[in-house]
């Protein structure tokens, strides 16, 4: 009786996007920081020295902050005493979910 050929192992190669999802600054966190500061996307972009479109792309999840942007966002959040964990939990309790 002939042997069945062995199934090839399914290898999942990491993609750029899958690596980026684990970034500390995801779409929800960027938007939460901007709203915590009470700024529009345009104002937030001007403060960071970037384009408004970049902020929009971060908040939509098309791209994620990297390099110097991550450091700047971290510094801004620390200076503003922004705690993402508390902001997310307080928003959920206000909406009733």
Secondary structure, DSSP 4 states (H G I P E B T S, - for coil): -PPPPPPPP---PPPHHHHHTTSSS-HHHHHHHHHHHT--HHHHHHHHTS-HHHHHHHHHTSS---THHHHHHHHHHHHTT--HHHHHHHHHHHHT-
